[in-house]
């Protein structure tokens, strides 16, 4: 049988593209006139299954397909399956005759969005069915994409959690623990414990600017760079200088990395450290505290920057070194007052008799309670180095 002209003119910005698959010229004309009279649809018509599959393969997919199951080159549910199987995300509305409504129902069970009897083509039923089908499909696609994103984020979270230390290191004379809490699925913070095999340990706390999947990707590369260079350099300033060059290659200006890198020699009870936009805190047994100030700029900013050792301190019995990211001291409560460094130091001191892991847990819990009922707005990471 003959076909209607295949193009109805350029679609307006808010028009839906509709492909009508119908071998009856009269029925196709009724559909086209009804939809174009509405003004929200741009209609294209084909008469065979072969033309339908060719158009769907070659052109931009339409917003919906109106399909007569009985064509000159295909009949029944097979017509639907031939289209739906290769294009499962394409919304299809079935046109049914007076005596084949059951086919429309069966097609819906196989994935069709809806069916409309040909006796209703000139009314609002077809328009309403199209609009509902298009909207349902949009929601379904959004939900489908969100499920994919959620799965990917969950996988990224598992990878990042796997890279964080599972256990605290066993260091004679010291109790060391860390914890990272992400406000999203992934974190821009991380900490690490690196065993040199000769008794010395490197202890790292780092914070990539921002949070979420982008900064999380940077943490993975930064961790590997630090672990690789830690094996090669005795001078921690030189170590960070070399690592910074690699970090600069992997980042851009808005994703710089602040970090505190310390090498602990338990035999000498000495902590040698360098900071890149980050500092630490030494807390005495009586509660007095002083900052372990640093001079280095954040890594990832200037590949030619030279880092120097910022300090080397002896840790006596009862002293605690606290490292934390700004998500802890900048967290704000109901009155918009920041949790603050002093409050963090006080929490650590009040819990000094507990194991390091419990001290860290108390600190995180205190910040969370301080902010309640407001949600945390930044990742939180803390490391406690307790001298026994």
Number of C-alpha atoms within 10 A of each C-alpha: 8 9 16 18 11 13 12 14 9 9 15 12 7 10 15 19 19 21 24 27 24 26 24 18 16 12 16 23 17 14 23 24 13 18 21 14 10 11 13 17 23 22 25 20 26 23 24 20 25 14 13 19 14 10 15 17 12 8 8 9 16 18 22 22 28 23 27 30 26 22 17 14 11 16 13 15 15 13 19 25 17 15 19 18 12 12 14 12 15 21 23 29 26 25 27 22 16 8 8 13 16 11 18 26 15 13 25 17 11 14 18 23 23 21 25 21 17 17 12 13 20 15 10 13 12 23 18 10 16 27 16 14 21 19 14 14 19 15 12 13 13 12 12 12 12 12 12 12 12 13 12 14 17 14 14 18 20 13 13 19 15 10 16 17 16 12 11 14 16 12 16 13 14 20 18 23 25 30 21 21 19 20 16 15 19 25 30 31 33 31 26 23 21 17 17 12 7 7 13 18 21 22 23 22 27 27 31 28 17 18 21 20 18 15 21 23 18 22 24 16 15 25 20 13 19 22 19 13 17 22 13 10 13 11 15 23 21 19 25 30 20 20 23 27 18 18 26 20 11 15 20 11 12 11 23 24 29 22 28 26 28 24 23 24 18 18 11 10 16 17 21 19 27 30 30 24 19 25 24 22 18 21 21 18 15 9 15 12 19 12 12 21 16 19 15 24 19 22 29 26 20 15 16 11 17 15 21 20 20 19 14 15 13 14 22 15 14 15 22 28 23 23 26 30 26 18 22 26 18 17 23 22 19 11 7 9 12 17 20 15 15 10 16 19 22 16 18 24 21 12 15 20 14 14 16 24 18 17 24 26 16 18 22 21 11 17 25 20 12 18 20 13 10 13 12 20 16 22 24 27 27 26 25 23 21 26 19 15
